[in-house]
């Protein structure tokens, strides 16, 4: 019986063609051709004027925080239910991450909890669109304006999601994306920062060029200490091909999600999956099943049953405040984040997942819950 992975990329002939062209011809004067094209076309897809490609989403977030001059003494608010990559750059710049609880409906930042956490030291809010779900951008935008804060969208998991007719990642001071091999589209490793702010873009570009200022005539002269979170031409070539297929890739994710939802939810009363509120479109990067409270104790048994049948699954993110990284910071009150962590898990959703393979996943879950 073949193994069912929780996710993997979908690579076609166009990707091979573009990467081979970059390998053969993308050197010398053409060494940035695919990078420039990738940035230009990604910005157009989002509906924003500027995008800057990076080696990872984490690097993009680090550059963006530096470009906003966020540093020691500053605080940045984000949700407790997150992967460490969304919080690590806050530590990198010497600021303090402040964790707050999530909404039970979206699993993203609770705006009420955000407002309670704002202090005179708060500089930014990082709204992570978890698993393709959309954070409460309307309320968060109001808070950002009221308190003069930067609103940052971490859309690493939400490429293709839409809020009120706008693409996720186009509704903030800046946004960041991931092209890791597990994401909706991939460059192997890679990231992108997108923004409407030309000055912020220029600052990010300088920081990502070892601090060399644009127009500096002295060769190898850094104006400040910068970084090198650059993507390669080969990765960008892969990204260009994947981006041309983005609607197809998102549509396939949505198709897989709908099959799970229509077959699992009627069989598990009280269970929930990724929401899609009115006016929104979820790309469903990672279909997630939240068991009802009465079955919360069966979650690990379900994962064990899936593993025995050769099926990968992922647990829901544990609250960041429980990890050693946050041991020196005040404890976080995050009841909803803790509740989700004990009864939710991610389901396999790679693009080539066959109908009979998806049925194997569904059958394994239901069998474990009936035991």
N, C-alpha and C positions, 0 to 999 in steps of 0.2 A: 504494500500500500504506500503510495507516494506521500511524502511529507507536505503538509500545508503550512506555508510560511505566513507570518502575520502581514508582511508587506515586502515588496521588492519592486524595482523600477520596470518600466515598459520601454524597451529600446527597439527602434525599427531601423529600416534601411536608410532613412533620411539622416538619422543620428550618425550612423556609420559613415555616410557620405561626407557630412560636414566635418566630422572629426578627422577623417582621412585627408580632407583638403587642408585642414589646419596643420596636420602633421607634415604634409608635403610642401605647403606653400606659406604657412603662417609664421614667417620669420623675417628678420630685417625690418624693412619698411612696413611689412604687413603684420607685424607681431601683435598689434592691438586691434586688427580689423574686426575679429569676431567679438572682442570685448566691447568695442564701441557700438557695434550692431546690437549686441545683447542688451546693453544698457538702454539704448534708444528704443528698441522694440518692447522691452519690459515696461518702460515708462509709458509708452503709448497704450499698452494693454491695461495698465492701471488707471490711465487717465490723469497722470501727473506729469509735470514738465521735466523732472530730473530723477535719475536713478544712478547708483554707483555700485558696481559689482565688487564683491569681496570674497575672501577665501572661506568664510563661514558666516552664518547669521550672528553668532556670538561676536565675531569681529566687527560686523556692521553695527551692532548695538553699542559696543565699546567706543567705536569711532563717533557715533552719534552723541553719546553722553559727553565725550571729550569736546565735541564741537559746540555743545551747549554750555561748556565750562562748568559742568557739574563735578564737584570734588569734595574734599574733606569738609565736614560740617554740614553738608547737604543731606537731605533725605529723599528717597524715591519710593513711592508706594506701588506695590504690585500684589497679586493674589497669592495666597498660600498654596493653592493647587497649581503647581508649575514644576517644570523641569529646571534644574539648577542653571542651565544656560541663560535663562531669562533674568536671573539675579546676579550671576557671577560678574558681569561687567560693571554693576553698581559697586561691588567690592573693588574691582580693578581700579576705578577712578578715585577710590578712597571715600566714597559716600556711604550712607547707611541705608540698606533696603528695609522697608517697613512693610510687613506682611499683614494682609487683611483677609477676611473671609470671602467666600464666593456665594453667588446666587444658586439656589438649588435648581432653578430652571435651566440656566445656561452653563453653569460650572465656571463662569468667568467672574471678574471683579464685581463685588457688591458696591454700587455707588454710595449707598448710605454709610457703609463701613469705611469707604474711602474718605468721605467728608469728615467723619469722626477722627480719622487719623492725620488729617492735615494740621501742620504746625507752621510757625514762621520759618522753619528750616526746610520745609518741603519745596522741592524744585520741579518734580516731574511725577507723572503717573504712567506706568507701563501697563497697558491693557493687552493682555495675551488672549488671542482668539483660540481658545483651547479646542483641539481635535476638529477644527473647522467651524466650531460654534462662534458666534459673534458676541463680543462684549457689548455692554449697554452704552454705545457710543454717544447717543443723544444726551444722556445724563452726564457722562464723563466729559463731554465737550463743554457743557454748561459749567461744571466744576472747574475745569481747566481755565476757562475764561474768567470766572468769578474770582479765583485765587491767583491768577496770573502764573499758571503752571504750564509746562510743556506736556502735551499728551502724545505718548509714543505708542504706536501699535506694533506689538510683536505678532506678526502674521505668519510666522514660520510654518504654522499648521493650517493656515486658512487661505492659501492661494486658490483663487477661484470663487471664494465665498463673496457674497454681495450684501450690502446694507443700504436700504433705501435707494436702490438703483446704482450705488457706487461700489466699486471694488474694495474689498477689505485691503487696508494699507493705503488708502487714498484720503483718509479722513482725519489726519493728525499732523502734528509738527513734523514728525518723520515716522517712517515705518521700516521694519526689517523683515526679511524673508530667508528661508532656508531651502537649499537645493540638495540636502543630504539624500543618500540613496533610498531612504524610506519615504520621502515626501511625494506629493502629487506629481511634480516633475523634478528632475535631478540633473546635476552636473557632476555627480559623484560626491564631492564635497563642494560647498560654495554658498554664497549668500548675496543679498542685495539690500541696499538702503535706498528708500524712495522718499522724496520730499517735494513740496511746493516752493521751498525757500532756497533761492539761488545762493545766498550768502552762506547758509548752512552747508549746502553742497560743496562750495569752494573750500570751506574749512575742512570738511571731511576729506576732500581730495588731497589737500596739503598734508593732513595728518597721515593719510595712507600712502604718502610718497616720502616716507622718512622725514617729514617735516620740511621738505623743500618747497619754497614759495613759488607760485606760478610767476613766470617772467623773470625769475632770478637768472642773471647772466653768468654768475660764477658757477663753474661746473662743480658738482659734488659738494654743494654748500647747503647744509640744513639750517633753516631759520629757527627751528625748535626740535625737540625730541619727538619724533613721530613713530609710525609703525609701518609694517608691511603686511597688510591683510589683503593681498592682491589675488585675484583669480587668474588662472592661466588662459591663454588663447584657446587651448585644447578644450578646457572645461566650458568656456564660453561658446565654443562651436556646438558642443553637445546641448548647451542651454538654448541656443537659437533654434535648433531642431525641435527640442521638446516644447518650446514656447509656441511654435507653429501648430503644435498638436494639443495645446492646453485645453481647448473646449472639449475635444474628444476624451482626454484623460479625466477631466472633471466629470463629464457625463457618465463615464464608466464607473467612477467612484459612487456617484449618485444611484446608479442602477444596482450596484452591489448592496448599498445601504437599504434601498427600498425592499429588496428581497428578504433581507434580515428582518426588517421592521414588520413586514406583512406576515411573516411566518412565526416570528418569536413572540411579538407582543400579545397577540390573541391567546397564546398558550401559557403566558406567564402574567396573570392579572396583577396589576400594580407596577409592573416593570416599565422602565422608560429608556429611550435612546436619545441620541443627539437631537436637539430641538431645531425647528425652523420657523421662527416667529413670522407673523405677517410682515410683508415688506422686506424680508430677508431671503437669501438663498445660501444654503449650506453646501460647501463642497464635500463635506463628510470625509475628510482625510482619514479619520480613524473611527469607524463605527464602534460605538461604546454602549454596552448594556449595563444599566443600573438595576440590580435586583431589588424587589420590594423588601421592606424591612423584615418581613417574616422569613425571608429566604437569605438574609444577609450572611448567616452562618454557613451557607452552602457554597459561597463563592469559591473558596479554595478547593472544595471537592469538584466543582465544575472545571477549574483549571487543571486539576489532576486527571480528570476523565479525558479532557482534550489532549493532554500530553500523552496519555496512554494510547490514544488513537492517532498519534503523529501530527497533532494540530498545535501550532504556535498560538499563544495569546499573550497579552500584556496586562499587568495590573494597572489600575488607575494611578496617577501620580500621587505619591505620599506627600502630605503637607511639608513644605520646605522647612518650616520651623521645627520639625522633629529631627532634622538631620544634624550631624556634627558641625556643619558649616555655620549654623545659626546658634550654636550652643552659647556663645558669649552675648547674644542679644536677648532682650526681654521676651518671655513666652508670648505666643500668638493665640488669641482667642479665635478659633476657626472651627466651630462645631460642624458646619456644613462640609468643609474640606475633609475633615476626619471621617464623617459619615460616608461620603462618596468613596473615599479610599478603601473602605472595608467591604463595599458591596458593588463596586463597578469594575469592569474590565473591558479591554479593547479586543475586537474581533478581526480575524484575517480579512484583508481587503485589497490584495494586489490585483492589478488590472487583468491578468490572465486567469484569475480564479474561475474555474469551471462551475457550472450549475451543480453537478454531482458533488464536487468538492465543497461547495458552500452548503449543500445539504448535509454532508458529513459533519460540518461544524454545527449546524442547527440541531441535528440528531444527538450529537454528543452533549450539547448543553441541556437539552430537554431530558435526556436519559439521566444525567447527573442530578438534575433537580427532582426527578421522580423517585430516585433511590431512597 
